[in-house]
């Protein structure tokens, strides 16, 4: 078991890991997902002590890895790591790359290391490449060799840091197939990946990382189908978000028009849908401004890259006021012409308790 308590890692002016506490059980297969720059790779590198944590503790079973007296070389014999770059020795053959660590670090006899290496090459489907050099292999083959080299040490824990990110798309599948087989061996795996379908298929647990730590920890079904927290939902559904706030009747509508246009251009939204995003905001804002004495309005647009759909969620202050029932019929008619669904809800526990949802017609 790996136990992490209050792990923090700082780099100069940035802190990718602020306070991480979690337990990883024997046999867990964990996919680590999240936006770029949220500390996914840093977490793995701290667990393997390739990065020294700024503070906090990490245990592997009863051994504290973060203790200055800990023999980290001994720890790494139990904890293998596969990197984005393959880190193979270019002057050694494939089989020599695999034999090296067991002979040097574990004292294995040459014949035993060779036999084990060949068996691992058969496991990853590359026995015929044993006498080749790394520069004679494709990227996918190199990564499979890197995995075999890690397995040669028979580690209890394997950390894989975006193992397919440096590969041509045609080679990703062959590496994923090897990792799928590895996930059924009973070893503990942590895999940083941007391949959501792959993550969902192989793991029993998912860490979604954001805001300096493990933002949400759950089963694949929870994280991908029923996320509990807002940032997780937006990430797994590939939602691009624009938030606008109106605090007075003198709101800068021309500036907002430019902001919405930039949002649509940046996310390559179909021009017809982009036009609906712009117009529905303008019409809904005018509808509310004409109804509220002291307007406080928050408008959030979510565009799904996965489905090509968009939705406005507009929350506003004041007593219960369903503008879909008593607002300007002309404005509502325009909104209905650009949406598939309009719904009002009252959220009594919110500072902006009136909510209007506009599901826009797709392009």
N, C-alpha and C positions, 0 to 999 in steps of 0.2 A: 504494500500500500504506500502511496505517496500522500503526505500530508503537508499542506502549505498554510502558513499562518501569517497574516499581515505583511505579505510580500510587497515591497515597493522598489521600483527601479527608476532612477533619474538619469537623464543625459543632459548636462548643462541646463538649458532653459526649458526642457521638455520632460514630462513624466508619463511615459506610456503605461506604467503600472503603478497605481496609487495605493491600493489596499486590497490584495487578493488573498482570500482564505477559502480553501476547498480541500476535499479529500477525494483521492482517486483510488478506486478499489482494484484489487488484483483481477485481471481479466477484462477490465473496462476497455472498450474501444470508443475513443472520444474524438469527435470531429470538432475542431476549433475554427469558428467562422467569425466574420465581422468585417467592417470597413477597413480599408488600408490605414495603417498608422495607429491602430488601437491596441498594439502590444501583443499580438498573437505569437509572432516569432520570438519576441523578447521573453515571453513566458516560457517557451520551450528551452531557450538558451539559458535562462536562469535555473530551470529544473536540472539541466545538464551541467550547470556551473560554467558554461562558456561565457556567460555574463555574471559578474558578481553582484548580487542584489544590494541595493542601497540599505535596506533594512528588511527585517522579517526572517522567518525560519522555514526551511524545507527539510522534511524527513523522508527517507526511503526505508520503510519498515521502522526499525528502532534507531537507525543511524541518521544523525543530523548532518545533512550535506553542507549546511551553511556554517557549521562549526569550523573555525580556522584550523583546528587540529585534524580535521577529517582528511583522509587520504583520497582525494578526488579521483585519482587514477584507478583506484580499486572500485570506486562507485561507477565509473564509466565502463567498467567491465560488465556491469549488470544493467547498463542503460545505454543502448545504442542510439545513434542519431543518423538520419538520412537528410541530406541538405538539398536545397534547390539546385546548386551546382554539384557535380558528381564527386569532385575531389579524389579522383583516381590517380594513382601514380603513373604518369605517361611512359616512364622508362621500364615499367614492369608489365608482364603479360597479365591477362585477366586472372588466371589461376594464382599467379604470384601475388596479385593485389588481395585476393581472398585469404591466402595462406599466411600473409605477413603478421597480422595482429595475433592470431592464435599461437603462432610460434614464438613471437617476441614477448607477448604479454602474459600468455597462459602457459608457456613452456611446452606446447604440444610438439610431439615428434613430427618430423617433416612428412612422413608417409601418412600419419593420421590426419594432419592438416590438409594434405592433398586429397585424401579420400573424402573428407568432410566437404572440402571445397567443390569437388566434382559432383557430389550429391546435391549440394545447394545450387550448382549451375543447372543440374537437371530439373530441380524444383522451379527455377525461374525460366526454364526453356532455352538455356544458352550453353549447354555442354559443348556444343561444337565450336564455341568461341574461346575455349579455354586458353589456347596458345596465341590468340590475337592480342594486339596492343589496343589501348583505349581509343587512339585516333583512327582505328579501323572499324569502330562501332558507331551506330546511330545514337542519337540522344536517348531514345527509349531503351536501347540495349545497355547503354552506360548506367542509366538509373536502375535497371534491374540488377546489374552487377553490383552497384552500390548497396542495394538492399541485401543481396547475397553476402556481401562483405560484412555487413552489420550482423546478419544472422550467424555468421561463422563464430562469433563470440558467445553465442547462445544467451543473449541478454534476457532479463525478465521484463524489461520495459524498452519499447522502441518509440522514439520521437521522430516524426516525419514532418519536415518543414517545407510545405508547398512542393511536394515531390514531383509534380507534373507541370509546374509553372514555367519551366525553361524549355519545355518540349514543344515540338511541332504538333498541332492538333491531331495529326494522323498517328502519332506515337503515344498519345495519352492513354488510350485504351489498354495497351499491353502492360503498362506499369500499374494501372488501376486493377487489372486482373490479378497481378501478383499480390497487391495489397489486400484485395478481397480474400484471397486464400490465406494470407497471413492473419487476417482478422479472426479466422476460425481456429487458430492454433492454441488459444488460451493465454497468449501473451497480452500484456497491457500495452495498448497503442494510443498515442495522441497524434493526430494528424491535422496540421494546419492546411486548409484547402479553401479555394474559391469555387470548387465544383460542387454545387449544392445537391444535385441529384446523386452524385457519388457519396457525399457526406451522409445523405439520408439513407442510402442503401446499405452502408457497411457498419454503422456505429450503433451502440446502444445508448449513447449519451452525447449531447451537444453542448458545447460552451459557446455562447454568443458574446463576443467581447466588444465593449464600448465604454466610454466614460471612465477609462482608467482601470478597468477590471472585468470580471466575469459578470456581465450585465444580466444574463439569464442562463440558467443551467437546467436542462431538462431532457426528456426523451426526444427522439426524432419527431414523433407525432406531435408532442407539445410545441416544439420550437418551429417546425415547418407548417403544421396544420392549425395549431391553436396557440400562437404565441401570447404570453401573458403581459408583455410590456411593449410600449409603443415603438421604441427604436428597433426592437426585434421584428415586429410586424412589418415595419417599413422596409427593413433590409431583405427579409426572406421573400417578400412580395415585390421586390425591386421597385419600390415606390420612390419617386422623386418629389420632393416636398417644397412648396413655396408658402411662406407665412407672411401675411399682411395684417397690419393693425391700424385701425381708424380710431382716433381719439377726439375728433372734433368735426364740425361741419366744414371746416376750412381745410380738409384733407387734400393732399397733393395728388389729384387724379392723373394729371399728365405724367408725373414722375412714376406713378404706379403702372401706367400703361407701358412705359419703357421697361420697368422691372419685370412685368409679366412677359413681354416680348423676349427679353433676354433669357428668362427661364425656359420658354418654349424652344428657343433656338438652341440653347445649351443641351437640352435633352432630346433634340431632333424630333419634336412633336409634329405630327402631320399638320400642315397649315390650316386645314379645315377645322380640326379639333382645337388648334391654337386660337383660332378666331372665336370659337365657342367659349373657351376658357376666359378670354378677354371680355367678351360681351356679357356673359352670365355674371361675372364679377361686377361689372359696371351697373347692370340692371338691378342685381340683388342689393348692392350698396346703396343705390338711389332709393330703392324700396324701403330700406331700413332707416336711412337718414331722414326720410320724410315722416317716419313713424316714431322716432325717438327724440326726446327733448335734449338729453345730454348723452350722445352716442358713445359707447365703447364697444367696438366690434373687432373680433379676431376672425380672419378668413384664412383657411388653410386649404391649398390645392394639393391633391395627391394624384400624380400621374404614374400609372403602372407601365413599366417597360415590358412587362411580361404579356399583358393583355392589350396594350394600346388604349386603355380607357382612363378617364379622369373624373375626379369628384371634388366638389367644393364642400367643406364643412365650415359653416359660418355661425359663430356664437356671438350673442349680443346681450347687453345688460337690460335691466328693467323688470317690471312685473311680467307675468305670463302674457305673451303677445304672439299669437300664431298669425304671422303675416300671410301665410298661404290661405287663410280663411277670410281675413279682413283687409288685406293690402290692395293696392291698385290693381284692378282687374286687367288693365292694359299691360302693365309690367309683368304680371303673372302670366298673361297670355304669351308674351315674348319669351319668358323663361321656359314655359312648357314646350314651346316650339324647338328649344335647343337642348332639352333634357329628356331622359327616359323616366326619371323619377324625382319627385320633390317631396321631402318629408320634414315635418316639424316635430321637435321633442322638447320637453321641459326637464332640465337637469338641476334639481333643487340644491344639490351640494356643490355647485360650481359658482365661481364669481361672475361668470357670464352664463346665466342659467337657461337662456333660450338658444336652441340649436336648430339650424336650417341646413339640411343636406340636399345637394344638387348633384345627381348622377348624370353626367353629360352624355349626349349621344355620341357614339364613336364616329371616327372619320369614315 
